[in-house]
Amino acid sequence: MAIVPIYAGEQMLISADPAKGHVHIEMSSTGYRERYVSLYVERAEELQEIIDALVRAKQHLTD
């Protein structure tokens, strides 16, 4: 099975790899020397915790 692209933004890529059973989140910085951080999430519970945290963060921006 191929990697499934989910989101591609200027500084973030999210993809799923069904064969390996994980979601890959890659973030990059801007500037002269870009730096990358990769996060591999294998458990659905952990992914849900990240989603919940992002929803809470969004609420702080819209309040």
PDB file of N, H, CA, C and O in Angstrom:
ATOM      1  N   MET A   1       0.831  -1.179   0.000  1.00  0.00           N
ATOM      2  CA  MET A   1       0.000   0.000   0.000  1.00  0.00           C
ATOM      3  C   MET A   1       0.879   1.245   0.000  1.00  0.00           C
ATOM      4  O   MET A   1       1.957   1.255   0.593  1.00  0.00           O
ATOM      5  N   ALA A   2       0.420   2.269  -0.653  1.00  0.00           N
ATOM      6  H   ALA A   2      -0.456   2.262  -1.135  1.00  0.00           H
ATOM      7  CA  ALA A   2       1.186   3.501  -0.768  1.00  0.00           C
ATOM      8  C   ALA A   2       0.896   4.438   0.398  1.00  0.00           C
ATOM      9  O   ALA A   2      -0.108   4.307   1.098  1.00  0.00           O
ATOM     10  N   ILE A   3       1.800   5.378   0.579  1.00  0.00           N
ATOM     11  H   ILE A   3       2.616   5.485   0.010  1.00  0.00           H
ATOM     12  CA  ILE A   3       1.606   6.423   1.582  1.00  0.00           C
ATOM     13  C   ILE A   3       0.462   7.321   1.119  1.00  0.00           C
ATOM     14  O   ILE A   3       0.380   7.689  -0.054  1.00  0.00           O
ATOM     15  N   VAL A   4      -0.415   7.667   2.054  1.00  0.00           N
ATOM     16  H   VAL A   4      -0.348   7.368   3.006  1.00  0.00           H
ATOM     17  CA  VAL A   4      -1.591   8.476   1.738  1.00  0.00           C
ATOM     18  C   VAL A   4      -1.356   9.900   2.224  1.00  0.00           C
ATOM     19  O   VAL A   4      -1.272  10.125   3.431  1.00  0.00           O
ATOM     20  N   PRO A   5      -1.245  10.880   1.305  1.00  0.00           N
ATOM     21  CA  PRO A   5      -1.096  12.268   1.740  1.00  0.00           C
ATOM     22  C   PRO A   5      -2.410  12.765   2.339  1.00  0.00           C
ATOM     23  O   PRO A   5      -3.487  12.517   1.797  1.00  0.00           O
ATOM     24  N   ILE A   6      -2.304  13.472   3.467  1.00  0.00           N
ATOM     25  H   ILE A   6      -1.429  13.673   3.907  1.00  0.00           H
ATOM     26  CA  ILE A   6      -3.501  13.957   4.150  1.00  0.00           C
ATOM     27  C   ILE A   6      -3.559  15.479   4.141  1.00  0.00           C
ATOM     28  O   ILE A   6      -4.613  16.066   3.892  1.00  0.00           O
ATOM     29  N   TYR A   7      -2.427  16.113   4.413  1.00  0.00           N
ATOM     30  H   TYR A   7      -1.571  15.637   4.615  1.00  0.00           H
ATOM     31  CA  TYR A   7      -2.371  17.579   4.471  1.00  0.00           C
ATOM     32  C   TYR A   7      -0.983  18.027   4.055  1.00  0.00           C
ATOM     33  O   TYR A   7       0.019  17.429   4.450  1.00  0.00           O
ATOM     34  N   ALA A   8      -0.929  19.085   3.252  1.00  0.00           N
ATOM     35  H   ALA A   8      -1.743  19.570   2.932  1.00  0.00           H
ATOM     36  CA  ALA A   8       0.350  19.678   2.866  1.00  0.00           C
ATOM     37  C   ALA A   8       0.214  21.186   2.958  1.00  0.00           C
ATOM     38  O   ALA A   8      -0.461  21.815   2.144  1.00  0.00           O
ATOM     39  N   GLY A   9       0.867  21.755   3.963  1.00  0.00           N
ATOM     40  H   GLY A   9       1.416  21.243   4.624  1.00  0.00           H
ATOM     41  CA  GLY A   9       0.884  23.199   4.129  1.00  0.00           C
ATOM     42  C   GLY A   9       2.289  23.715   3.906  1.00  0.00           C
ATOM     43  O   GLY A   9       3.191  22.959   3.546  1.00  0.00           O
ATOM     44  N   GLU A  10       2.468  25.002   4.120  1.00  0.00           N
ATOM     45  H   GLU A  10       1.735  25.616   4.412  1.00  0.00           H
ATOM     46  CA  GLU A  10       3.778  25.607   3.900  1.00  0.00           C
ATOM     47  C   GLU A  10       4.834  25.044   4.841  1.00  0.00           C
ATOM     48  O   GLU A  10       5.990  24.881   4.451  1.00  0.00           O
ATOM     49  N   GLN A  11       4.443  24.747   6.082  1.00  0.00           N
ATOM     50  H   GLN A  11       3.504  24.880   6.398  1.00  0.00           H
ATOM     51  CA  GLN A  11       5.414  24.273   7.062  1.00  0.00           C
ATOM     52  C   GLN A  11       5.056  22.927   7.672  1.00  0.00           C
ATOM     53  O   GLN A  11       5.705  22.497   8.625  1.00  0.00           O
ATOM     54  N   MET A  12       4.040  22.250   7.147  1.00  0.00           N
ATOM     55  H   MET A  12       3.512  22.600   6.372  1.00  0.00           H
ATOM     56  CA  MET A  12       3.635  20.986   7.742  1.00  0.00           C
ATOM     57  C   MET A  12       3.136  20.015   6.684  1.00  0.00           C
ATOM     58  O   MET A  12       2.411  20.391   5.763  1.00  0.00           O
ATOM     59  N   LEU A  13       3.534  18.771   6.834  1.00  0.00           N
ATOM     60  H   LEU A  13       4.123  18.465   7.583  1.00  0.00           H
ATOM     61  CA  LEU A  13       3.034  17.683   6.000  1.00  0.00           C
ATOM     62  C   LEU A  13       2.474  16.605   6.914  1.00  0.00           C
ATOM     63  O   LEU A  13       3.088  16.270   7.928  1.00  0.00           O
ATOM     64  N   ILE A  14       1.329  16.067   6.569  1.00  0.00           N
ATOM     65  H   ILE A  14       0.830  16.339   5.746  1.00  0.00           H
ATOM     66  CA  ILE A  14       0.749  14.955   7.315  1.00  0.00           C
ATOM     67  C   ILE A  14       0.405  13.869   6.308  1.00  0.00           C
ATOM     68  O   ILE A  14      -0.239  14.126   5.290  1.00  0.00           O
ATOM     69  N   SER A  15       0.843  12.654   6.606  1.00  0.00           N
ATOM     70  H   SER A  15       1.366  12.445   7.432  1.00  0.00           H
ATOM     71  CA  SER A  15       0.541  11.520   5.737  1.00  0.00           C
ATOM     72  C   SER A  15       0.308  10.287   6.593  1.00  0.00           C
ATOM     73  O   SER A  15       0.716  10.225   7.753  1.00  0.00           O
ATOM     74  N   ALA A  16      -0.353   9.313   5.999  1.00  0.00           N
ATOM     75  H   ALA A  16      -0.685   9.363   5.057  1.00  0.00           H
ATOM     76  CA  ALA A  16      -0.602   8.039   6.677  1.00  0.00           C
ATOM     77  C   ALA A  16       0.072   6.939   5.877  1.00  0.00           C
ATOM     78  O   ALA A  16       0.073   6.958   4.646  1.00  0.00           O
ATOM     79  N   ASP A  17       0.640   5.986   6.586  1.00  0.00           N
ATOM     80  H   ASP A  17       0.638   5.969   7.585  1.00  0.00           H
ATOM     81  CA  ASP A  17       1.264   4.826   5.945  1.00  0.00           C
ATOM     82  C   ASP A  17       0.544   3.581   6.449  1.00  0.00           C
ATOM     83  O   ASP A  17       0.927   3.019   7.474  1.00  0.00           O
ATOM     84  N   PRO A  18      -0.498   3.144   5.737  1.00  0.00           N
ATOM     85  CA  PRO A  18      -1.269   1.984   6.189  1.00  0.00           C
ATOM     86  C   PRO A  18      -0.431   0.718   6.324  1.00  0.00           C
ATOM     87  O   PRO A  18      -0.699  -0.108   7.197  1.00  0.00           O
ATOM     88  N   ALA A  19       0.568   0.555   5.481  1.00  0.00           N
ATOM     89  H   ALA A  19       0.785   1.225   4.771  1.00  0.00           H
ATOM     90  CA  ALA A  19       1.400  -0.651   5.542  1.00  0.00           C
ATOM     91  C   ALA A  19       2.191  -0.716   6.842  1.00  0.00           C
ATOM     92  O   ALA A  19       2.352  -1.790   7.422  1.00  0.00           O
ATOM     93  N   LYS A  20       2.681   0.424   7.295  1.00  0.00           N
ATOM     94  H   LYS A  20       2.550   1.297   6.824  1.00  0.00           H
ATOM     95  CA  LYS A  20       3.458   0.468   8.537  1.00  0.00           C
ATOM     96  C   LYS A  20       2.587   0.776   9.746  1.00  0.00           C
ATOM     97  O   LYS A  20       3.024   0.611  10.886  1.00  0.00           O
ATOM     98  N   GLY A  21       1.365   1.221   9.507  1.00  0.00           N
ATOM     99  H   GLY A  21       1.010   1.355   8.581  1.00  0.00           H
ATOM    100  CA  GLY A  21       0.435   1.477  10.597  1.00  0.00           C
ATOM    101  C   GLY A  21       0.752   2.711  11.408  1.00  0.00           C
ATOM    102  O   GLY A  21       0.611   2.706  12.631  1.00  0.00           O
ATOM    103  N   HIS A  22       1.183   3.781  10.735  1.00  0.00           N
ATOM    104  H   HIS A  22       1.298   3.785   9.741  1.00  0.00           H
ATOM    105  CA  HIS A  22       1.426   5.012  11.472  1.00  0.00           C
ATOM    106  C   HIS A  22       1.047   6.241  10.652  1.00  0.00           C
ATOM    107  O   HIS A  22       0.886   6.189   9.433  1.00  0.00           O
ATOM    108  N   VAL A  23       0.915   7.343  11.378  1.00  0.00           N
ATOM    109  H   VAL A  23       1.046   7.385  12.369  1.00  0.00           H
ATOM    110  CA  VAL A  23       0.710   8.656  10.778  1.00  0.00           C
ATOM    111  C   VAL A  23       2.018   9.408  10.945  1.00  0.00           C
ATOM    112  O   VAL A  23       2.628   9.372  12.013  1.00  0.00           O
ATOM    113  N   HIS A  24       2.448  10.087   9.895  1.00  0.00           N
ATOM    114  H   HIS A  24       1.952  10.116   9.027  1.00  0.00           H
ATOM    115  CA  HIS A  24       3.698  10.836   9.910  1.00  0.00           C
ATOM    116  C   HIS A  24       3.358  12.321   9.835  1.00  0.00           C
ATOM    117  O   HIS A  24       2.687  12.772   8.906  1.00  0.00           O
ATOM    118  N   ILE A  25       3.832  13.075  10.828  1.00  0.00           N
ATOM    119  H   ILE A  25       4.377  12.709  11.582  1.00  0.00           H
ATOM    120  CA  ILE A  25       3.652  14.525  10.849  1.00  0.00           C
ATOM    121  C   ILE A  25       5.039  15.137  10.770  1.00  0.00           C
ATOM    122  O   ILE A  25       5.885  14.882  11.627  1.00  0.00           O
ATOM    123  N   GLU A  26       5.274  15.941   9.744  1.00  0.00           N
ATOM    124  H   GLU A  26       4.587  16.148   9.047  1.00  0.00           H
ATOM    125  CA  GLU A  26       6.582  16.583   9.580  1.00  0.00           C
ATOM    126  C   GLU A  26       6.385  18.088   9.578  1.00  0.00           C
ATOM    127  O   GLU A  26       5.567  18.619   8.827  1.00  0.00           O
ATOM    128  N   MET A  27       7.150  18.774  10.436  1.00  0.00           N
ATOM    129  H   MET A  27       7.815  18.343  11.046  1.00  0.00           H
ATOM    130  CA  MET A  27       7.075  20.224  10.520  1.00  0.00           C
ATOM    131  C   MET A  27       8.439  20.803  10.210  1.00  0.00           C
ATOM    132  O   MET A  27       9.465  20.220  10.560  1.00  0.00           O
ATOM    133  N   SER A  28       8.447  21.957   9.551  1.00  0.00           N
ATOM    134  H   SER A  28       7.614  22.430   9.267  1.00  0.00           H
ATOM    135  CA  SER A  28       9.710  22.610   9.231  1.00  0.00           C
ATOM    136  C   SER A  28       9.677  24.054   9.706  1.00  0.00           C
ATOM    137  O   SER A  28       8.622  24.684   9.794  1.00  0.00           O
ATOM    138  N   SER A  29      10.869  24.556  10.009  1.00  0.00           N
ATOM    139  H   SER A  29      11.725  24.045   9.938  1.00  0.00           H
ATOM    140  CA  SER A  29      11.000  25.959  10.369  1.00  0.00           C
ATOM    141  C   SER A  29      11.284  26.753   9.100  1.00  0.00           C
ATOM    142  O   SER A  29      11.588  26.182   8.053  1.00  0.00           O
ATOM    143  N   THR A  30      11.182  28.053   9.202  1.00  0.00           N
ATOM    144  H   THR A  30      10.935  28.517  10.053  1.00  0.00           H
ATOM    145  CA  THR A  30      11.548  28.905   8.076  1.00  0.00           C
ATOM    146  C   THR A  30      12.871  29.569   8.394  1.00  0.00           C
ATOM    147  O   THR A  30      13.365  29.492   9.519  1.00  0.00           O
ATOM    148  N   GLY A  31      13.425  30.204   7.420  1.00  0.00           N
ATOM    149  H   GLY A  31      13.023  30.266   6.506  1.00  0.00           H
ATOM    150  CA  GLY A  31      14.673  30.915   7.645  1.00  0.00           C
ATOM    151  C   GLY A  31      15.794  30.401   6.773  1.00  0.00           C
ATOM    152  O   GLY A  31      15.580  29.612   5.853  1.00  0.00           O
ATOM    153  N   TYR A  32      16.983  30.858   7.077  1.00  0.00           N
ATOM    154  H   TYR A  32      17.157  31.499   7.824  1.00  0.00           H
ATOM    155  CA  TYR A  32      18.158  30.521   6.274  1.00  0.00           C
ATOM    156  C   TYR A  32      18.422  29.025   6.256  1.00  0.00           C
ATOM    157  O   TYR A  32      18.657  28.443   5.197  1.00  0.00           O
ATOM    158  N   ARG A  33      18.384  28.401   7.435  1.00  0.00           N
ATOM    159  H   ARG A  33      18.194  28.874   8.296  1.00  0.00           H
ATOM    160  CA  ARG A  33      18.595  26.948   7.537  1.00  0.00           C
ATOM    161  C   ARG A  33      17.333  26.302   8.074  1.00  0.00           C
ATOM    162  O   ARG A  33      17.054  26.345   9.272  1.00  0.00           O
ATOM    163  N   GLU A  34      16.590  25.713   7.186  1.00  0.00           N
ATOM    164  H   GLU A  34      16.817  25.678   6.212  1.00  0.00           H
ATOM    165  CA  GLU A  34      15.369  25.043   7.628  1.00  0.00           C
ATOM    166  C   GLU A  34      15.713  23.840   8.487  1.00  0.00           C
ATOM    167  O   GLU A  34      16.689  23.135   8.229  1.00  0.00           O
ATOM    168  N   ARG A  35      14.913  23.618   9.496  1.00  0.00           N
ATOM    169  H   ARG A  35      14.121  24.191   9.705  1.00  0.00           H
ATOM    170  CA  ARG A  35      15.060  22.450  10.358  1.00  0.00           C
ATOM    171  C   ARG A  35      13.745  21.694  10.341  1.00  0.00           C
ATOM    172  O   ARG A  35      12.669  22.282  10.230  1.00  0.00           O
ATOM    173  N   TYR A  36      13.853  20.401  10.452  1.00  0.00           N
ATOM    174  H   TYR A  36      14.727  19.924  10.542  1.00  0.00           H
ATOM    175  CA  TYR A  36      12.675  19.542  10.357  1.00  0.00           C
ATOM    176  C   TYR A  36      12.491  18.732  11.633  1.00  0.00           C
ATOM    177  O   TYR A  36      13.454  18.298  12.264  1.00  0.00           O
ATOM    178  N   VAL A  37      11.236  18.543  11.988  1.00  0.00           N
ATOM    179  H   VAL A  37      10.454  18.896  11.475  1.00  0.00           H
ATOM    180  CA  VAL A  37      10.870  17.671  13.100  1.00  0.00           C
ATOM    181  C   VAL A  37       9.864  16.673  12.551  1.00  0.00           C
ATOM    182  O   VAL A  37       8.871  17.062  11.936  1.00  0.00           O
ATOM    183  N   SER A  38      10.113  15.407  12.767  1.00  0.00           N
ATOM    184  H   SER A  38      10.919  15.091  13.267  1.00  0.00           H
ATOM    185  CA  SER A  38       9.195  14.359  12.325  1.00  0.00           C
ATOM    186  C   SER A  38       8.612  13.647  13.528  1.00  0.00           C
ATOM    187  O   SER A  38       9.321  13.326  14.482  1.00  0.00           O
ATOM    188  N   LEU A  39       7.336  13.407  13.473  1.00  0.00           N
ATOM    189  H   LEU A  39       6.760  13.667  12.698  1.00  0.00           H
ATOM    190  CA  LEU A  39       6.630  12.703  14.536  1.00  0.00           C
ATOM    191  C   LEU A  39       5.882  11.543  13.893  1.00  0.00           C
ATOM    192  O   LEU A  39       5.112  11.728  12.951  1.00  0.00           O
ATOM    193  N   TYR A  40       6.119  10.354  14.414  1.00  0.00           N
ATOM    194  H   TYR A  40       6.744  10.204  15.179  1.00  0.00           H
ATOM    195  CA  TYR A  40       5.416   9.161  13.941  1.00  0.00           C
ATOM    196  C   TYR A  40       4.463   8.717  15.042  1.00  0.00           C
ATOM    197  O   TYR A  40       4.892   8.419  16.157  1.00  0.00           O
ATOM    198  N   VAL A  41       3.183   8.674  14.733  1.00  0.00           N
ATOM    199  H   VAL A  41       2.835   8.916  13.828  1.00  0.00           H
ATOM    200  CA  VAL A  41       2.161   8.291  15.702  1.00  0.00           C
ATOM    201  C   VAL A  41       1.607   6.940  15.268  1.00  0.00           C
ATOM    202  O   VAL A  41       1.091   6.792  14.160  1.00  0.00           O
ATOM    203  N   GLU A  42       1.723   5.959  16.159  1.00  0.00           N
ATOM    204  H   GLU A  42       2.142   6.079  17.058  1.00  0.00           H
ATOM    205  CA  GLU A  42       1.280   4.605  15.826  1.00  0.00           C
ATOM    206  C   GLU A  42      -0.015   4.205  16.521  1.00  0.00           C
ATOM    207  O   GLU A  42      -0.721   3.315  16.047  1.00  0.00           O
ATOM    208  N   ARG A  43      -0.330   4.847  17.627  1.00  0.00           N
ATOM    209  H   ARG A  43       0.243   5.570  18.012  1.00  0.00           H
ATOM    210  CA  ARG A  43      -1.530   4.466  18.381  1.00  0.00           C
ATOM    211  C   ARG A  43      -2.662   5.453  18.106  1.00  0.00           C
ATOM    212  O   ARG A  43      -2.455   6.666  18.129  1.00  0.00           O
ATOM    213  N   ALA A  44      -3.846   4.933  17.849  1.00  0.00           N
ATOM    214  H   ALA A  44      -4.014   3.948  17.831  1.00  0.00           H
ATOM    215  CA  ALA A  44      -5.008   5.787  17.595  1.00  0.00           C
ATOM    216  C   ALA A  44      -5.311   6.670  18.800  1.00  0.00           C
ATOM    217  O   ALA A  44      -5.749   7.809  18.640  1.00  0.00           O
ATOM    218  N   GLU A  45      -5.079   6.152  20.006  1.00  0.00           N
ATOM    219  H   GLU A  45      -4.723   5.227  20.136  1.00  0.00           H
ATOM    220  CA  GLU A  45      -5.344   6.929  21.221  1.00  0.00           C
ATOM    221  C   GLU A  45      -4.426   8.143  21.295  1.00  0.00           C
ATOM    222  O   GLU A  45      -4.855   9.233  21.673  1.00  0.00           O
ATOM    223  N   GLU A  46      -3.170   7.950  20.935  1.00  0.00           N
ATOM    224  H   GLU A  46      -2.821   7.064  20.627  1.00  0.00           H
ATOM    225  CA  GLU A  46      -2.220   9.066  20.961  1.00  0.00           C
ATOM    226  C   GLU A  46      -2.596  10.119  19.914  1.00  0.00           C
ATOM    227  O   GLU A  46      -2.516  11.318  20.178  1.00  0.00           O
ATOM    228  N   LEU A  47      -3.000   9.670  18.743  1.00  0.00           N
ATOM    229  H   LEU A  47      -3.065   8.696  18.529  1.00  0.00           H
ATOM    230  CA  LEU A  47      -3.431  10.601  17.703  1.00  0.00           C
ATOM    231  C   LEU A  47      -4.651  11.388  18.174  1.00  0.00           C
ATOM    232  O   LEU A  47      -4.742  12.590  17.926  1.00  0.00           O
ATOM    233  N   GLN A  48      -5.583  10.728  18.848  1.00  0.00           N
ATOM    234  H   GLN A  48      -5.509   9.751  19.050  1.00  0.00           H
ATOM    235  CA  GLN A  48      -6.767  11.420  19.359  1.00  0.00           C
ATOM    236  C   GLN A  48      -6.388  12.442  20.419  1.00  0.00           C
ATOM    237  O   GLN A  48      -6.985  13.518  20.466  1.00  0.00           O
ATOM    238  N   GLU A  49      -5.415  12.139  21.270  1.00  0.00           N
ATOM    239  H   GLU A  49      -4.931  11.266  21.231  1.00  0.00           H
ATOM    240  CA  GLU A  49      -4.944  13.100  22.271  1.00  0.00           C
ATOM    241  C   GLU A  49      -4.366  14.342  21.601  1.00  0.00           C
ATOM    242  O   GLU A  49      -4.596  15.460  22.064  1.00  0.00           O
ATOM    243  N   ILE A  50      -3.624  14.156  20.523  1.00  0.00           N
ATOM    244  H   ILE A  50      -3.437  13.248  20.147  1.00  0.00           H
ATOM    245  CA  ILE A  50      -3.054  15.291  19.785  1.00  0.00           C
ATOM    246  C   ILE A  50      -4.171  16.122  19.161  1.00  0.00           C
ATOM    247  O   ILE A  50      -4.136  17.351  19.217  1.00  0.00           O
ATOM    248  N   ILE A  51      -5.157  15.459  18.568  1.00  0.00           N
ATOM    249  H   ILE A  51      -5.185  14.461  18.523  1.00  0.00           H
ATOM    250  CA  ILE A  51      -6.291  16.166  17.966  1.00  0.00           C
ATOM    251  C   ILE A  51      -7.039  16.961  19.025  1.00  0.00           C
ATOM    252  O   ILE A  51      -7.373  18.125  18.801  1.00  0.00           O
ATOM    253  N   ASP A  52      -7.308  16.354  20.172  1.00  0.00           N
ATOM    254  H   ASP A  52      -7.037  15.409  20.354  1.00  0.00           H
ATOM    255  CA  ASP A  52      -8.011  17.041  21.260  1.00  0.00           C
ATOM    256  C   ASP A  52      -7.228  18.259  21.741  1.00  0.00           C
ATOM    257  O   ASP A  52      -7.812  19.309  22.008  1.00  0.00           O
ATOM    258  N   ALA A  53      -5.911  18.121  21.850  1.00  0.00           N
ATOM    259  H   ALA A  53      -5.436  17.268  21.633  1.00  0.00           H
ATOM    260  CA  ALA A  53      -5.071  19.241  22.283  1.00  0.00           C
ATOM    261  C   ALA A  53      -5.116  20.378  21.265  1.00  0.00           C
ATOM    262  O   ALA A  53      -5.148  21.548  21.646  1.00  0.00           O
ATOM    263  N   LEU A  54      -5.118  20.046  19.986  1.00  0.00           N
ATOM    264  H   LEU A  54      -5.092  19.096  19.676  1.00  0.00           H
ATOM    265  CA  LEU A  54      -5.198  21.078  18.953  1.00  0.00           C
ATOM    266  C   LEU A  54      -6.552  21.780  18.977  1.00  0.00           C
ATOM    267  O   LEU A  54      -6.624  22.987  18.747  1.00  0.00           O
ATOM    268  N   VAL A  55      -7.613  21.049  19.248  1.00  0.00           N
ATOM    269  H   VAL A  55      -7.555  20.068  19.435  1.00  0.00           H
ATOM    270  CA  VAL A  55      -8.940  21.658  19.366  1.00  0.00           C
ATOM    271  C   VAL A  55      -8.957  22.635  20.537  1.00  0.00           C
ATOM    272  O   VAL A  55      -9.488  23.739  20.418  1.00  0.00           O
ATOM    273  N   ARG A  56      -8.376  22.232  21.672  1.00  0.00           N
ATOM    274  H   ARG A  56      -7.944  21.335  21.768  1.00  0.00           H
ATOM    275  CA  ARG A  56      -8.308  23.137  22.829  1.00  0.00           C
ATOM    276  C   ARG A  56      -7.473  24.374  22.504  1.00  0.00           C
ATOM    277  O   ARG A  56      -7.830  25.482  22.903  1.00  0.00           O
ATOM    278  N   ALA A  57      -6.372  24.194  21.786  1.00  0.00           N
ATOM    279  H   ALA A  57      -6.082  23.294  21.462  1.00  0.00           H
ATOM    280  CA  ALA A  57      -5.528  25.329  21.398  1.00  0.00           C
ATOM    281  C   ALA A  57      -6.306  26.277  20.489  1.00  0.00           C
ATOM    282  O   ALA A  57      -6.198  27.496  20.623  1.00  0.00           O
ATOM    283  N   LYS A  58      -7.080  25.726  19.574  1.00  0.00           N
ATOM    284  H   LYS A  58      -7.167  24.736  19.465  1.00  0.00           H
ATOM    285  CA  LYS A  58      -7.877  26.548  18.662  1.00  0.00           C
ATOM    286  C   LYS A  58      -8.892  27.383  19.431  1.00  0.00           C
ATOM    287  O   LYS A  58      -9.146  28.533  19.071  1.00  0.00           O
ATOM    288  N   GLN A  59      -9.476  26.820  20.484  1.00  0.00           N
ATOM    289  H   GLN A  59      -9.270  25.886  20.777  1.00  0.00           H
ATOM    290  CA  GLN A  59     -10.446  27.551  21.290  1.00  0.00           C
ATOM    291  C   GLN A  59      -9.816  28.787  21.917  1.00  0.00           C
ATOM    292  O   GLN A  59     -10.495  29.799  22.091  1.00  0.00           O
ATOM    293  N   HIS A  60      -8.545  28.726  22.257  1.00  0.00           N
ATOM    294  H   HIS A  60      -7.994  27.904  22.116  1.00  0.00           H
ATOM    295  CA  HIS A  60      -7.863  29.881  22.834  1.00  0.00           C
ATOM    296  C   HIS A  60      -7.656  30.980  21.797  1.00  0.00           C
ATOM    297  O   HIS A  60      -7.569  32.156  22.149  1.00  0.00           O
ATOM    298  N   LEU A  61      -7.577  30.609  20.537  1.00  0.00           N
ATOM    299  H   LEU A  61      -7.648  29.653  20.251  1.00  0.00           H
ATOM    300  CA  LEU A  61      -7.419  31.605  19.477  1.00  0.00           C
ATOM    301  C   LEU A  61      -8.737  32.278  19.132  1.00  0.00           C
ATOM    302  O   LEU A  61      -8.750  33.432  18.705  1.00  0.00           O
ATOM    303  N   THR A  62      -9.837  31.574  19.310  1.00  0.00           N
ATOM    304  H   THR A  62      -9.826  30.636  19.657  1.00  0.00           H
ATOM    305  CA  THR A  62     -11.138  32.108  18.905  1.00  0.00           C
ATOM    306  C   THR A  62     -11.920  32.728  20.049  1.00  0.00           C
ATOM    307  O   THR A  62     -12.968  33.330  19.817  1.00  0.00           O
ATOM    308  N   ASP A  63     -11.438  32.596  21.271  1.00  0.00           N
ATOM    309  H   ASP A  63     -10.586  32.107  21.459  1.00  0.00           H
ATOM    310  CA  ASP A  63     -12.152  33.181  22.426  1.00  0.00           C
ATOM    311  C   ASP A  63     -11.923  34.671  22.524  1.00  0.00           C
ATOM    312  O   ASP A  63     -12.446  35.317  23.431  1.00  0.00           O
TER     313      ASP A  63
END
